[in-house]
């Protein structure tokens, strides 16, 4: 077998990503950061704010469940 010849019945997969000169064109999450690499600090801030909000929601849920448990004990 010749390793340089594809097997019989082989079809090359269609190109799905990166169909042009702009890699951010097919990947929406890169629209902001791909055009300017100096926006990495903004992504870091948004990541940090997102985690602060997630933690705040978890704390609020924990407090709500704790209070409902105390009310159930009083009955």
PDB file of N, CA, C, O and CB in Angstrom:
ATOM      1  N   UNK A   1       0.843  -1.195   0.000  1.00  0.00           N
ATOM      2  CA  UNK A   1       0.000   0.000   0.000  1.00  0.00           C
ATOM      3  C   UNK A   1       0.876   1.242   0.000  1.00  0.00           C
ATOM      4  O   UNK A   1       1.886   1.318   0.699  1.00  0.00           O
ATOM      5  CB  UNK A   1      -0.952   0.008   1.220  1.00  0.00           C
ATOM      6  N   UNK A   2       0.468   2.189  -0.785  1.00  0.00           N
ATOM      7  CA  UNK A   2       1.180   3.451  -0.867  1.00  0.00           C
ATOM      8  C   UNK A   2       0.611   4.398   0.192  1.00  0.00           C
ATOM      9  O   UNK A   2      -0.580   4.708   0.147  1.00  0.00           O
ATOM     10  CB  UNK A   2       1.068   4.068  -2.296  1.00  0.00           C
ATOM     11  N   UNK A   3       1.427   4.867   1.144  1.00  0.00           N
ATOM     12  CA  UNK A   3       0.899   5.737   2.209  1.00  0.00           C
ATOM     13  C   UNK A   3       0.486   7.122   1.709  1.00  0.00           C
ATOM     14  O   UNK A   3      -0.203   7.851   2.423  1.00  0.00           O
ATOM     15  CB  UNK A   3       1.934   5.892   3.301  1.00  0.00           C
ATOM     16  N   UNK A   4       0.894   7.492   0.503  1.00  0.00           N
ATOM     17  CA  UNK A   4       0.563   8.811  -0.032  1.00  0.00           C
ATOM     18  C   UNK A   4      -0.768   8.830  -0.766  1.00  0.00           C
ATOM     19  O   UNK A   4      -1.234   9.894  -1.174  1.00  0.00           O
ATOM     20  CB  UNK A   4       1.653   9.276  -0.960  1.00  0.00           C
ATOM     21  N   UNK A   5      -1.386   7.667  -0.939  1.00  0.00           N
ATOM     22  CA  UNK A   5      -2.660   7.586  -1.654  1.00  0.00           C
ATOM     23  C   UNK A   5      -3.765   7.331  -0.627  1.00  0.00           C
ATOM     24  O   UNK A   5      -3.648   6.411   0.182  1.00  0.00           O
ATOM     25  CB  UNK A   5      -2.631   6.455  -2.751  1.00  0.00           C
ATOM     26  N   UNK A   6      -4.837   8.132  -0.646  1.00  0.00           N
ATOM     27  CA  UNK A   6      -5.917   7.890   0.319  1.00  0.00           C
ATOM     28  C   UNK A   6      -6.612   6.566   0.029  1.00  0.00           C
ATOM     29  O   UNK A   6      -6.602   6.104  -1.112  1.00  0.00           O
ATOM     30  CB  UNK A   6      -6.939   9.042   0.287  1.00  0.00           C
ATOM     31  N   UNK A   7      -7.210   5.952   1.034  1.00  0.00           N
ATOM     32  CA  UNK A   7      -7.900   4.690   0.818  1.00  0.00           C
ATOM     33  C   UNK A   7      -9.074   4.834  -0.149  1.00  0.00           C
ATOM     34  O   UNK A   7      -9.592   5.931  -0.358  1.00  0.00           O
ATOM     35  CB  UNK A   7      -8.385   4.135   2.139  1.00  0.00           C
ATOM     36  N   UNK A   8      -9.477   3.727  -0.723  1.00  0.00           N
ATOM     37  CA  UNK A   8     -10.560   3.738  -1.690  1.00  0.00           C
ATOM     38  C   UNK A   8     -11.866   4.153  -0.987  1.00  0.00           C
ATOM     39  O   UNK A   8     -12.161   3.678   0.110  1.00  0.00           O
ATOM     40  CB  UNK A   8     -10.708   2.340  -2.365  1.00  0.00           C
ATOM     41  N   UNK A   9     -12.627   5.022  -1.612  1.00  0.00           N
ATOM     42  CA  UNK A   9     -13.876   5.499  -1.043  1.00  0.00           C
ATOM     43  C   UNK A   9     -13.693   6.691  -0.107  1.00  0.00           C
ATOM     44  O   UNK A   9     -14.664   7.170   0.479  1.00  0.00           O
ATOM     45  CB  UNK A   9     -14.551   4.384  -0.308  1.00  0.00           C
ATOM     46  N   UNK A  10     -12.462   7.172   0.038  1.00  0.00           N
ATOM     47  CA  UNK A  10     -12.184   8.293   0.945  1.00  0.00           C
ATOM     48  C   UNK A  10     -12.710   9.587   0.343  1.00  0.00           C
ATOM     49  O   UNK A  10     -12.475   9.880  -0.830  1.00  0.00           O
ATOM     50  CB  UNK A  10     -10.665   8.410   1.233  1.00  0.00           C
ATOM     51  N   UNK A  11     -13.426  10.361   1.161  1.00  0.00           N
ATOM     52  CA  UNK A  11     -13.872  11.678   0.748  1.00  0.00           C
ATOM     53  C   UNK A  11     -13.412  12.682   1.801  1.00  0.00           C
ATOM     54  O   UNK A  11     -13.592  12.480   3.002  1.00  0.00           O
ATOM     55  CB  UNK A  11     -15.423  11.721   0.558  1.00  0.00           C
ATOM     56  N   UNK A  12     -12.833  13.734   1.332  1.00  0.00           N
ATOM     57  CA  UNK A  12     -12.350  14.745   2.266  1.00  0.00           C
ATOM     58  C   UNK A  12     -13.532  15.444   2.931  1.00  0.00           C
ATOM     59  O   UNK A  12     -14.511  15.788   2.268  1.00  0.00           O
ATOM     60  CB  UNK A  12     -11.447  15.773   1.543  1.00  0.00           C
ATOM     61  N   UNK A  13     -13.438  15.649   4.232  1.00  0.00           N
ATOM     62  CA  UNK A  13     -14.511  16.310   4.982  1.00  0.00           C
ATOM     63  C   UNK A  13     -14.631  17.763   4.535  1.00  0.00           C
ATOM     64  O   UNK A  13     -13.621  18.402   4.241  1.00  0.00           O
ATOM     65  CB  UNK A  13     -14.247  16.233   6.511  1.00  0.00           C
ATOM     66  N   UNK A  14     -15.844  18.291   4.480  1.00  0.00           N
ATOM     67  CA  UNK A  14     -16.012  19.692   4.077  1.00  0.00           C
ATOM     68  C   UNK A  14     -15.423  20.623   5.134  1.00  0.00           C
ATOM     69  O   UNK A  14     -15.412  20.319   6.327  1.00  0.00           O
ATOM     70  CB  UNK A  14     -17.509  20.020   3.848  1.00  0.00           C
ATOM     71  N   UNK A  15     -14.944  21.743   4.664  1.00  0.00           N
ATOM     72  CA  UNK A  15     -14.360  22.717   5.576  1.00  0.00           C
ATOM     73  C   UNK A  15     -15.493  23.428   6.307  1.00  0.00           C
ATOM     74  O   UNK A  15     -16.363  24.023   5.671  1.00  0.00           O
ATOM     75  CB  UNK A  15     -13.452  23.737   4.813  1.00  0.00           C
ATOM     76  N   UNK A  16     -15.489  23.372   7.630  1.00  0.00           N
ATOM     77  CA  UNK A  16     -16.576  23.942   8.404  1.00  0.00           C
ATOM     78  C   UNK A  16     -16.179  25.239   9.101  1.00  0.00           C
ATOM     79  O   UNK A  16     -17.002  26.140   9.258  1.00  0.00           O
ATOM     80  CB  UNK A  16     -17.055  22.944   9.419  1.00  0.00           C
ATOM     81  N   UNK A  17     -14.947  25.330   9.509  1.00  0.00           N
ATOM     82  CA  UNK A  17     -14.494  26.515  10.232  1.00  0.00           C
ATOM     83  C   UNK A  17     -13.392  27.210   9.441  1.00  0.00           C
ATOM     84  O   UNK A  17     -12.743  26.615   8.580  1.00  0.00           O
ATOM     85  CB  UNK A  17     -13.993  26.138  11.648  1.00  0.00           C
ATOM     86  N   UNK A  18     -13.207  28.455   9.751  1.00  0.00           N
ATOM     87  CA  UNK A  18     -12.172  29.275   9.130  1.00  0.00           C
ATOM     88  C   UNK A  18     -12.307  29.250   7.621  1.00  0.00           C
ATOM     89  O   UNK A  18     -11.444  28.719   6.922  1.00  0.00           O
ATOM     90  CB  UNK A  18     -10.781  28.796   9.545  1.00  0.00           C
ATOM     91  N   UNK A  19     -13.390  29.824   7.117  1.00  0.00           N
ATOM     92  CA  UNK A  19     -13.637  29.844   5.683  1.00  0.00           C
ATOM     93  C   UNK A  19     -13.273  31.188   5.081  1.00  0.00           C
ATOM     94  O   UNK A  19     -14.008  31.714   4.246  1.00  0.00           O
ATOM     95  CB  UNK A  19     -15.089  29.519   5.392  1.00  0.00           C
ATOM     96  N   UNK A  20     -12.183  31.730   5.483  1.00  0.00           N
ATOM     97  CA  UNK A  20     -11.767  32.998   4.908  1.00  0.00           C
ATOM     98  C   UNK A  20     -10.579  33.559   5.647  1.00  0.00           C
ATOM     99  O   UNK A  20      -9.924  32.866   6.425  1.00  0.00           O
ATOM    100  CB  UNK A  20     -12.906  33.992   4.923  1.00  0.00           C
ATOM    101  N   UNK A  21     -10.309  34.829   5.393  1.00  0.00           N
ATOM    102  CA  UNK A  21      -9.149  35.462   6.000  1.00  0.00           C
ATOM    103  C   UNK A  21      -9.415  35.919   7.426  1.00  0.00           C
ATOM    104  O   UNK A  21      -8.474  36.230   8.156  1.00  0.00           O
ATOM    105  CB  UNK A  21      -8.709  36.633   5.167  1.00  0.00           C
ATOM    106  N   UNK A  22     -10.686  35.967   7.841  1.00  0.00           N
ATOM    107  CA  UNK A  22     -11.020  36.449   9.175  1.00  0.00           C
ATOM    108  C   UNK A  22     -11.485  35.283  10.039  1.00  0.00           C
ATOM    109  O   UNK A  22     -12.613  34.820   9.875  1.00  0.00           O
ATOM    110  CB  UNK A  22     -12.107  37.546   9.107  1.00  0.00           C
ATOM    111  N   UNK A  23     -10.641  34.790  10.962  1.00  0.00           N
ATOM    112  CA  UNK A  23     -11.051  33.655  11.786  1.00  0.00           C
ATOM    113  C   UNK A  23     -12.203  33.986  12.731  1.00  0.00           C
ATOM    114  O   UNK A  23     -12.896  33.081  13.198  1.00  0.00           O
ATOM    115  CB  UNK A  23      -9.876  33.159  12.584  1.00  0.00           C
ATOM    116  N   UNK A  24     -12.418  35.271  13.019  1.00  0.00           N
ATOM    117  CA  UNK A  24     -13.513  35.651  13.917  1.00  0.00           C
ATOM    118  C   UNK A  24     -14.856  35.659  13.194  1.00  0.00           C
ATOM    119  O   UNK A  24     -15.896  35.801  13.837  1.00  0.00           O
ATOM    120  CB  UNK A  24     -13.245  37.027  14.526  1.00  0.00           C
ATOM    121  N   UNK A  25     -14.855  35.510  11.883  1.00  0.00           N
ATOM    122  CA  UNK A  25     -16.093  35.566  11.122  1.00  0.00           C
ATOM    123  C   UNK A  25     -17.045  34.435  11.452  1.00  0.00           C
ATOM    124  O   UNK A  25     -18.261  34.630  11.446  1.00  0.00           O
ATOM    125  CB  UNK A  25     -15.791  35.549   9.664  1.00  0.00           C
ATOM    126  N   UNK A  26     -16.515  33.253  11.741  1.00  0.00           N
ATOM    127  CA  UNK A  26     -17.381  32.111  12.011  1.00  0.00           C
ATOM    128  C   UNK A  26     -17.436  31.767  13.492  1.00  0.00           C
ATOM    129  O   UNK A  26     -18.080  30.791  13.874  1.00  0.00           O
ATOM    130  CB  UNK A  26     -16.913  30.909  11.225  1.00  0.00           C
ATOM    131  N   UNK A  27     -16.775  32.548  14.324  1.00  0.00           N
ATOM    132  CA  UNK A  27     -16.750  32.277  15.761  1.00  0.00           C
ATOM    133  C   UNK A  27     -17.137  33.553  16.503  1.00  0.00           C
ATOM    134  O   UNK A  27     -16.281  34.397  16.767  1.00  0.00           O
ATOM    135  CB  UNK A  27     -15.342  31.769  16.219  1.00  0.00           C
ATOM    136  N   UNK A  28     -18.422  33.702  16.843  1.00  0.00           N
ATOM    137  CA  UNK A  28     -18.898  34.957  17.421  1.00  0.00           C
ATOM    138  C   UNK A  28     -18.210  35.359  18.716  1.00  0.00           C
ATOM    139  O   UNK A  28     -18.094  36.552  18.998  1.00  0.00           O
ATOM    140  CB  UNK A  28     -20.353  34.862  17.664  1.00  0.00           C
ATOM    141  N   UNK A  29     -17.746  34.392  19.518  1.00  0.00           N
ATOM    142  CA  UNK A  29     -17.105  34.753  20.784  1.00  0.00           C
ATOM    143  C   UNK A  29     -15.776  35.468  20.559  1.00  0.00           C
ATOM    144  O   UNK A  29     -15.236  36.078  21.481  1.00  0.00           O
ATOM    145  CB  UNK A  29     -16.885  33.507  21.638  1.00  0.00           C
ATOM    146  N   UNK A  30     -15.252  35.397  19.350  1.00  0.00           N
ATOM    147  CA  UNK A  30     -13.974  36.046  19.065  1.00  0.00           C
ATOM    148  C   UNK A  30     -14.146  37.424  18.443  1.00  0.00           C
ATOM    149  O   UNK A  30     -13.147  38.099  18.197  1.00  0.00           O
ATOM    150  CB  UNK A  30     -13.147  35.178  18.149  1.00  0.00           C
ATOM    151  N   UNK A  31     -15.381  37.873  18.175  1.00  0.00           N
ATOM    152  CA  UNK A  31     -15.579  39.132  17.481  1.00  0.00           C
ATOM    153  C   UNK A  31     -14.899  40.290  18.187  1.00  0.00           C
ATOM    154  O   UNK A  31     -14.284  41.139  17.541  1.00  0.00           O
ATOM    155  CB  UNK A  31     -17.046  39.414  17.337  1.00  0.00           C
ATOM    156  N   UNK A  32     -15.006  40.331  19.495  1.00  0.00           N
ATOM    157  CA  UNK A  32     -14.430  41.449  20.234  1.00  0.00           C
ATOM    158  C   UNK A  32     -12.927  41.298  20.400  1.00  0.00           C
ATOM    159  O   UNK A  32     -12.180  42.248  20.164  1.00  0.00           O
ATOM    160  CB  UNK A  32     -15.088  41.576  21.593  1.00  0.00           C
ATOM    161  N   UNK A  33     -12.478  40.124  20.801  1.00  0.00           N
ATOM    162  CA  UNK A  33     -11.072  39.965  21.142  1.00  0.00           C
ATOM    163  C   UNK A  33     -10.176  39.700  19.949  1.00  0.00           C
ATOM    164  O   UNK A  33      -8.983  39.997  20.018  1.00  0.00           O
ATOM    165  CB  UNK A  33     -10.920  38.861  22.114  1.00  0.00           C
ATOM    166  N   UNK A  34     -10.695  39.155  18.855  1.00  0.00           N
ATOM    167  CA  UNK A  34      -9.832  38.838  17.716  1.00  0.00           C
ATOM    168  C   UNK A  34      -9.424  40.086  16.964  1.00  0.00           C
ATOM    169  O   UNK A  34      -8.353  40.121  16.359  1.00  0.00           O
ATOM    170  CB  UNK A  34     -10.530  37.877  16.772  1.00  0.00           C
ATOM    171  N   UNK A  35     -10.253  41.102  16.992  1.00  0.00           N
ATOM    172  CA  UNK A  35      -9.919  42.306  16.250  1.00  0.00           C
ATOM    173  C   UNK A  35      -8.857  43.136  16.959  1.00  0.00           C
ATOM    174  O   UNK A  35      -8.146  43.908  16.315  1.00  0.00           O
ATOM    175  CB  UNK A  35     -11.160  43.138  16.029  1.00  0.00           C
ATOM    176  N   UNK A  36      -8.742  42.988  18.265  1.00  0.00           N
ATOM    177  CA  UNK A  36      -7.779  43.776  19.018  1.00  0.00           C
ATOM    178  C   UNK A  36      -7.263  42.950  20.188  1.00  0.00           C
ATOM    179  O   UNK A  36      -7.999  42.719  21.147  1.00  0.00           O
ATOM    180  CB  UNK A  36      -8.411  45.099  19.512  1.00  0.00           C
ATOM    181  N   UNK A  37      -6.015  42.502  20.128  1.00  0.00           N
ATOM    182  CA  UNK A  37      -5.497  41.672  21.224  1.00  0.00           C
ATOM    183  C   UNK A  37      -5.366  42.416  22.543  1.00  0.00           C
ATOM    184  O   UNK A  37      -5.179  41.785  23.583  1.00  0.00           O
ATOM    185  CB  UNK A  37      -4.160  41.114  20.846  1.00  0.00           C
ATOM    186  N   UNK A  38      -5.460  43.735  22.527  1.00  0.00           N
ATOM    187  CA  UNK A  38      -5.352  44.511  23.763  1.00  0.00           C
ATOM    188  C   UNK A  38      -6.626  44.462  24.592  1.00  0.00           C
ATOM    189  O   UNK A  38      -6.667  45.055  25.670  1.00  0.00           O
ATOM    190  CB  UNK A  38      -5.011  45.946  23.445  1.00  0.00           C
ATOM    191  N   UNK A  39      -7.660  43.782  24.132  1.00  0.00           N
ATOM    192  CA  UNK A  39      -8.904  43.688  24.892  1.00  0.00           C
ATOM    193  C   UNK A  39      -8.898  42.504  25.854  1.00  0.00           C
ATOM    194  O   UNK A  39      -9.929  42.189  26.447  1.00  0.00           O
ATOM    195  CB  UNK A  39     -10.087  43.575  23.944  1.00  0.00           C
ATOM    196  N   UNK A  40      -7.764  41.851  26.015  1.00  0.00           N
ATOM    197  CA  UNK A  40      -7.691  40.715  26.947  1.00  0.00           C
ATOM    198  C   UNK A  40      -8.006  41.160  28.368  1.00  0.00           C
ATOM    199  O   UNK A  40      -8.606  40.396  29.124  1.00  0.00           O
ATOM    200  CB  UNK A  40      -6.298  40.060  26.896  1.00  0.00           C
ATOM    201  N   UNK A  41      -7.626  42.353  28.749  1.00  0.00           N
ATOM    202  CA  UNK A  41      -7.926  42.853  30.098  1.00  0.00           C
ATOM    203  C   UNK A  41      -9.431  42.970  30.301  1.00  0.00           C
ATOM    204  O   UNK A  41      -9.930  42.722  31.399  1.00  0.00           O
ATOM    205  CB  UNK A  41      -7.249  44.223  30.337  1.00  0.00           C
ATOM    206  N   UNK A  42     -10.171  43.351  29.232  1.00  0.00           N
ATOM    207  CA  UNK A  42     -11.624  43.442  29.341  1.00  0.00           C
ATOM    208  C   UNK A  42     -12.228  42.062  29.556  1.00  0.00           C
ATOM    209  O   UNK A  42     -13.148  41.905  30.360  1.00  0.00           O
ATOM    210  CB  UNK A  42     -12.221  44.096  28.086  1.00  0.00           C
ATOM    211  N   UNK A  43     -11.724  41.074  28.852  1.00  0.00           N
ATOM    212  CA  UNK A  43     -12.220  39.710  29.030  1.00  0.00           C
ATOM    213  C   UNK A  43     -11.945  39.227  30.459  1.00  0.00           C
ATOM    214  O   UNK A  43     -12.772  38.535  31.052  1.00  0.00           O
ATOM    215  CB  UNK A  43     -11.565  38.754  28.000  1.00  0.00           C
ATOM    216  N   UNK A  44     -10.795  39.591  31.002  1.00  0.00           N
ATOM    217  CA  UNK A  44     -10.476  39.220  32.378  1.00  0.00           C
ATOM    218  C   UNK A  44     -11.429  39.855  33.377  1.00  0.00           C
ATOM    219  O   UNK A  44     -11.869  39.210  34.328  1.00  0.00           O
ATOM    220  CB  UNK A  44      -9.054  39.616  32.707  1.00  0.00           C
ATOM    221  N   UNK A  45     -11.742  41.121  33.154  1.00  0.00           N
ATOM    222  CA  UNK A  45     -12.677  41.813  34.051  1.00  0.00           C
ATOM    223  C   UNK A  45     -14.066  41.189  33.955  1.00  0.00           C
ATOM    224  O   UNK A  45     -14.719  40.971  34.975  1.00  0.00           O
ATOM    225  CB  UNK A  45     -12.745  43.321  33.712  1.00  0.00           C
ATOM    226  N   UNK A  46     -14.520  40.901  32.735  1.00  0.00           N
ATOM    227  CA  UNK A  46     -15.835  40.289  32.563  1.00  0.00           C
ATOM    228  C   UNK A  46     -15.881  38.904  33.196  1.00  0.00           C
ATOM    229  O   UNK A  46     -16.902  38.521  33.768  1.00  0.00           O
ATOM    230  CB  UNK A  46     -16.192  40.202  31.080  1.00  0.00           C
ATOM    231  N   UNK A  47     -14.798  38.155  33.101  1.00  0.00           N
ATOM    232  CA  UNK A  47     -14.727  36.831  33.729  1.00  0.00           C
ATOM    233  C   UNK A  47     -14.846  36.974  35.244  1.00  0.00           C
ATOM    234  O   UNK A  47     -15.577  36.219  35.885  1.00  0.00           O
ATOM    235  CB  UNK A  47     -13.401  36.107  33.353  1.00  0.00           C
ATOM    236  N   UNK A  48     -14.131  37.939  35.816  1.00  0.00           N
ATOM    237  CA  UNK A  48     -14.144  38.156  37.253  1.00  0.00           C
ATOM    238  C   UNK A  48     -15.539  38.583  37.728  1.00  0.00           C
ATOM    239  O   UNK A  48     -16.037  38.068  38.728  1.00  0.00           O
ATOM    240  CB  UNK A  48     -13.101  39.213  37.639  1.00  0.00           C
ATOM    241  N   UNK A  49     -16.163  39.515  37.018  1.00  0.00           N
ATOM    242  CA  UNK A  49     -17.504  39.982  37.385  1.00  0.00           C
ATOM    243  C   UNK A  49     -18.514  38.836  37.294  1.00  0.00           C
ATOM    244  O   UNK A  49     -19.401  38.718  38.140  1.00  0.00           O
ATOM    245  CB  UNK A  49     -17.940  41.155  36.473  1.00  0.00           C
ATOM    246  N   UNK A  50     -18.380  38.005  36.280  1.00  0.00           N
ATOM    247  CA  UNK A  50     -19.285  36.862  36.133  1.00  0.00           C
ATOM    248  C   UNK A  50     -19.189  35.948  37.338  1.00  0.00           C
ATOM    249  O   UNK A  50     -20.216  35.515  37.860  1.00  0.00           O
ATOM    250  CB  UNK A  50     -18.971  36.081  34.853  1.00  0.00           C
ATOM    251  N   UNK A  51     -17.985  35.641  37.792  1.00  0.00           N
ATOM    252  CA  UNK A  51     -17.831  34.750  38.950  1.00  0.00           C
ATOM    253  C   UNK A  51     -18.323  35.394  40.235  1.00  0.00           C
ATOM    254  O   UNK A  51     -18.856  34.699  41.100  1.00  0.00           O
ATOM    255  CB  UNK A  51     -16.376  34.344  39.111  1.00  0.00           C
ATOM    256  N   UNK A  52     -18.159  36.704  40.383  1.00  0.00           N
ATOM    257  CA  UNK A  52     -18.701  37.393  41.556  1.00  0.00           C
ATOM    258  C   UNK A  52     -20.226  37.253  41.564  1.00  0.00           C
ATOM    259  O   UNK A  52     -20.816  36.992  42.613  1.00  0.00           O
ATOM    260  CB  UNK A  52     -18.284  38.899  41.562  1.00  0.00           C
ATOM    261  N   UNK A  53     -20.866  37.425  40.405  1.00  0.00           N
ATOM    262  CA  UNK A  53     -22.321  37.290  40.324  1.00  0.00           C
ATOM    263  C   UNK A  53     -22.777  35.857  40.607  1.00  0.00           C
ATOM    264  O   UNK A  53     -23.793  35.651  41.270  1.00  0.00           O
ATOM    265  CB  UNK A  53     -22.811  37.727  38.948  1.00  0.00           C
ATOM    266  N   UNK A  54     -22.040  34.880  40.112  1.00  0.00           N
ATOM    267  CA  UNK A  54     -22.393  33.476  40.374  1.00  0.00           C
ATOM    268  C   UNK A  54     -22.310  33.174  41.863  1.00  0.00           C
ATOM    269  O   UNK A  54     -23.192  32.516  42.414  1.00  0.00           O
ATOM    270  CB  UNK A  54     -21.466  32.523  39.588  1.00  0.00           C
ATOM    271  N   UNK A  55     -21.262  33.647  42.513  1.00  0.00           N
ATOM    272  CA  UNK A  55     -21.104  33.410  43.950  1.00  0.00           C
ATOM    273  C   UNK A  55     -22.213  34.116  44.729  1.00  0.00           C
ATOM    274  O   UNK A  55     -22.735  33.565  45.698  1.00  0.00           O
ATOM    275  CB  UNK A  55     -19.716  33.894  44.433  1.00  0.00           C
ATOM    276  N   UNK A  56     -22.575  35.331  44.313  1.00  0.00           N
ATOM    277  CA  UNK A  56     -23.646  36.058  44.994  1.00  0.00           C
ATOM    278  C   UNK A  56     -24.976  35.315  44.882  1.00  0.00           C
ATOM    279  O   UNK A  56     -25.730  35.250  45.854  1.00  0.00           O
ATOM    280  CB  UNK A  56     -23.782  37.470  44.413  1.00  0.00           C
ATOM    281  N   UNK A  57     -25.268  34.763  43.726  1.00  0.00           N
ATOM    282  CA  UNK A  57     -26.510  34.003  43.557  1.00  0.00           C
ATOM    283  C   UNK A  57     -26.495  32.749  44.423  1.00  0.00           C
ATOM    284  O   UNK A  57     -27.513  32.405  45.025  1.00  0.00           O
ATOM    285  CB  UNK A  57     -26.717  33.624  42.080  1.00  0.00           C
ATOM    286  N   UNK A  58     -25.370  32.069  44.494  1.00  0.00           N
ATOM    287  CA  UNK A  58     -25.278  30.866  45.330  1.00  0.00           C
ATOM    288  C   UNK A  58     -25.449  31.199  46.811  1.00  0.00           C
ATOM    289  O   UNK A  58     -26.111  30.457  47.538  1.00  0.00           O
ATOM    290  CB  UNK A  58     -23.932  30.167  45.106  1.00  0.00           C
ATOM    291  N   UNK A  59     -24.868  32.292  47.259  1.00  0.00           N
ATOM    292  CA  UNK A  59     -25.019  32.698  48.657  1.00  0.00           C
ATOM    293  C   UNK A  59     -26.470  33.047  48.953  1.00  0.00           C
ATOM    294  O   UNK A  59     -27.000  32.669  49.997  1.00  0.00           O
ATOM    295  CB  UNK A  59     -24.107  33.895  48.980  1.00  0.00           C
ATOM    296  N   UNK A  60     -27.118  33.771  48.031  1.00  0.00           N
ATOM    297  CA  UNK A  60     -28.525  34.128  48.237  1.00  0.00           C
ATOM    298  C   UNK A  60     -29.400  32.877  48.279  1.00  0.00           C
ATOM    299  O   UNK A  60     -30.319  32.801  49.094  1.00  0.00           O
ATOM    300  CB  UNK A  60     -29.011  35.077  47.123  1.00  0.00           C
ATOM    301  N   UNK A  61     -29.137  31.916  47.434  1.00  0.00           N
ATOM    302  CA  UNK A  61     -29.903  30.674  47.434  1.00  0.00           C
ATOM    303  C   UNK A  61     -29.683  29.896  48.721  1.00  0.00           C
ATOM    304  O   UNK A  61     -30.629  29.347  49.284  1.00  0.00           O
ATOM    305  CB  UNK A  61     -29.525  29.815  46.232  1.00  0.00           C
ATOM    306  N   UNK A  62     -28.447  29.846  49.190  1.00  0.00           N
ATOM    307  CA  UNK A  62     -28.134  29.164  50.440  1.00  0.00           C
ATOM    308  C   UNK A  62     -28.867  29.815  51.608  1.00  0.00           C
ATOM    309  O   UNK A  62     -29.433  29.111  52.444  1.00  0.00           O
ATOM    310  CB  UNK A  62     -26.621  29.172  50.692  1.00  0.00           C
ATOM    311  N   UNK A  63     -28.869  31.150  51.682  1.00  0.00           N
ATOM    312  CA  UNK A  63     -29.565  31.856  52.763  1.00  0.00           C
ATOM    313  C   UNK A  63     -31.067  31.614  52.707  1.00  0.00           C
ATOM    314  O   UNK A  63     -31.712  31.432  53.739  1.00  0.00           O
ATOM    315  CB  UNK A  63     -29.278  33.357  52.690  1.00  0.00           C
ATOM    316  N   UNK A  64     -31.626  31.613  51.484  1.00  0.00           N
ATOM    317  CA  UNK A  64     -33.058  31.365  51.335  1.00  0.00           C
ATOM    318  C   UNK A  64     -33.422  29.967  51.837  1.00  0.00           C
ATOM    319  O   UNK A  64     -34.393  29.800  52.575  1.00  0.00           O
ATOM    320  CB  UNK A  64     -33.482  31.530  49.865  1.00  0.00           C
ATOM    321  N   UNK A  65     -32.654  28.987  51.443  1.00  0.00           N
ATOM    322  CA  UNK A  65     -32.937  27.619  51.881  1.00  0.00           C
ATOM    323  C   UNK A  65     -32.724  27.462  53.389  1.00  0.00           C
ATOM    324  O   UNK A  65     -33.457  26.722  54.046  1.00  0.00           O
ATOM    325  CB  UNK A  65     -32.051  26.624  51.120  1.00  0.00           C
ATOM    326  N   UNK A  66     -31.735  28.147  53.930  1.00  0.00           N
ATOM    327  CA  UNK A  66     -31.468  28.085  55.368  1.00  0.00           C
ATOM    328  C   UNK A  66     -32.665  28.646  56.149  1.00  0.00           C
ATOM    329  O   UNK A  66     -33.097  28.059  57.140  1.00  0.00           O
ATOM    330  CB  UNK A  66     -30.172  28.871  55.720  1.00  0.00           C
ATOM    331  N   UNK A  67     -33.197  29.791  55.690  1.00  0.00           N
ATOM    332  CA  UNK A  67     -34.335  30.409  56.379  1.00  0.00           C
ATOM    333  C   UNK A  67     -35.584  29.549  56.259  1.00  0.00           C
ATOM    334  O   UNK A  67     -36.354  29.445  57.214  1.00  0.00           O
ATOM    335  CB  UNK A  67     -34.607  31.807  55.815  1.00  0.00           C
ATOM    336  N   UNK A  68     -35.795  28.937  55.111  1.00  0.00           N
ATOM    337  CA  UNK A  68     -36.958  28.051  54.958  1.00  0.00           C
ATOM    338  C   UNK A  68     -36.826  26.840  55.878  1.00  0.00           C
ATOM    339  O   UNK A  68     -37.825  26.346  56.402  1.00  0.00           O
ATOM    340  CB  UNK A  68     -37.109  27.592  53.484  1.00  0.00           C
ATOM    341  N   UNK A  69     -35.598  26.360  56.074  1.00  0.00           N
ATOM    342  CA  UNK A  69     -35.387  25.251  56.991  1.00  0.00           C
ATOM    343  C   UNK A  69     -35.676  25.624  58.426  1.00  0.00           C
ATOM    344  O   UNK A  69     -36.244  24.829  59.175  1.00  0.00           O
ATOM    345  CB  UNK A  69     -33.984  24.750  56.876  1.00  0.00           C
ATOM    346  N   UNK A  70     -35.288  26.835  58.822  1.00  0.00           N
ATOM    347  CA  UNK A  70     -35.571  27.310  60.185  1.00  0.00           C
ATOM    348  C   UNK A  70     -37.074  27.481  60.407  1.00  0.00           C
ATOM    349  O   UNK A  70     -37.581  27.171  61.484  1.00  0.00           O
ATOM    350  CB  UNK A  70     -34.845  28.645  60.452  1.00  0.00           C
ATOM    351  N   UNK A  71     -37.783  27.971  59.395  1.00  0.00           N
ATOM    352  CA  UNK A  71     -39.237  28.116  59.514  1.00  0.00           C
ATOM    353  C   UNK A  71     -39.907  26.752  59.658  1.00  0.00           C
ATOM    354  O   UNK A  71     -40.877  26.609  60.402  1.00  0.00           O
ATOM    355  CB  UNK A  71     -39.807  28.861  58.293  1.00  0.00           C
ATOM    356  N   UNK A  72     -39.402  25.773  58.962  1.00  0.00           N
ATOM    357  CA  UNK A  72     -39.983  24.424  59.040  1.00  0.00           C
ATOM    358  C   UNK A  72     -39.740  23.817  60.419  1.00  0.00           C
ATOM    359  O   UNK A  72     -40.577  23.061  60.914  1.00  0.00           O
ATOM    360  CB  UNK A  72     -39.388  23.508  57.940  1.00  0.00           C
ATOM    361  N   UNK A  73     -38.605  24.135  61.048  1.00  0.00           N
ATOM    362  CA  UNK A  73     -38.306  23.621  62.383  1.00  0.00           C
ATOM    363  C   UNK A  73     -39.238  24.222  63.430  1.00  0.00           C
ATOM    364  O   UNK A  73     -39.619  23.538  64.379  1.00  0.00           O
ATOM    365  CB  UNK A  73     -36.849  23.911  62.749  1.00  0.00           C
ATOM    366  N   UNK A  74     -39.614  25.499  63.271  1.00  0.00           N
ATOM    367  CA  UNK A  74     -40.471  26.187  64.239  1.00  0.00           C
ATOM    368  C   UNK A  74     -41.886  25.626  64.250  1.00  0.00           C
ATOM    369  O   UNK A  74     -42.568  25.710  65.271  1.00  0.00           O
ATOM    370  CB  UNK A  74     -40.513  27.673  63.935  1.00  0.00           C
ATOM    371  N   UNK A  75     -42.333  25.067  63.163  1.00  0.00           N
ATOM    372  CA  UNK A  75     -43.706  24.548  63.102  1.00  0.00           C
ATOM    373  C   UNK A  75     -43.885  23.283  63.851  1.00  0.00           C
ATOM    374  O   UNK A  75     -44.987  22.736  63.884  1.00  0.00           O
ATOM    375  CB  UNK A  75     -44.118  24.331  61.706  1.00  0.00           C
TER     376      UNK A  75
END
